[in-house]
């Protein structure tokens, strides 16, 4: 008897729907205070970091401290604030500054482009090969579902470069999906925006980011221009490395599974929940660690409930694990080093021809 026959998808749906309803019923002022407090910390950290950089003519130690503090502020803004606000987790507050429709984050990617690819495409079609472009980001071969190509031999270097330039990879993601610069789109892709509009949004947001970090703030430092420029570049690189590493740990550990379009055709909500469980991984750690990851250390919970305030995932995780155990579903969690090691092993494994047939996956067919 295969795995599918053993799982009551209707009951699984009811269990997760109940957990969702119980959590949503608790969302309120506590969550509003939390996100406003995080925003205050982030803005204070960024302000202090900018001041420290301007003081670098006294000592380069000020520059180093400013760079690290700016990296912290950018990580907090991108992960715990921007990512979660853009998921609509705080739209219920009706705060014009903390709303998915108006928020623009401190990253090269245009918020609208990111929402179209990530919020809709990735969260709807998680790990469905041919539908979810976030699986490998169109650059990396991460499973036997994709044919091996010669370029995969050096995909470890590709991964490292993607990590360093992650914000630009994310920014370019929608343009690559629509093949804007190539001009030859895939037959199954449609867009509500023209190529001209996509280019305008990409270059407009990228230009503002470049001006802010690499011209405006360095120019304020006068003769220390190049020192502050280097510190800004360093802060962005640190942010990119951190965010890409956390995201890869949630999506590409060794136990994460993939799916075909045929397997997921006509799936129920219970089967959709099941796919999110098999296609995600969690990280264990202290509460401060979860905050710095934007609670994407609880990637399983995020994929199950993307619009619930992320700081609640930490408390929901034991309940999700209990439901998984009840239904005999794997709950993939582990320490940062264990999970990241698994990611690196996966990247290396699929860098080479595996000479294995594509798995039938009948044990998890939806």
Protein Blocks (a to p, Z undefined) as FASTA:
>chain_A
ZZklmpcfklmmmmmmmmmmmmmmmgcfklmmmmmmmmmmmmmmmmmmmmmmmmmmmpmk
lmmmmmmmmmmmmmmmmmmmmmmmmnopmmmnopaklcfklgccddfbdfklmmmmmmmm
mmmmgoiahjammgonlmaccbfkbccdfklmmmmmmmmmmmmmmmmmmmmmmmmmnomm
nopacfkbccfbdfklmmmmmmmmmmmmmmmmmmmmmmmnommmmmmmmmmmmmmmmmmm
mmmmmmmmmmmcfklccddfklmgoiafklmmmmmmmmgccdeddfklmmmnoommmmml
mmmmmmbcfklmmmmmmmmmmmmmmnopacddddfklmmmmmmmmmmmmmpcfkiacdek
lmmpZZ
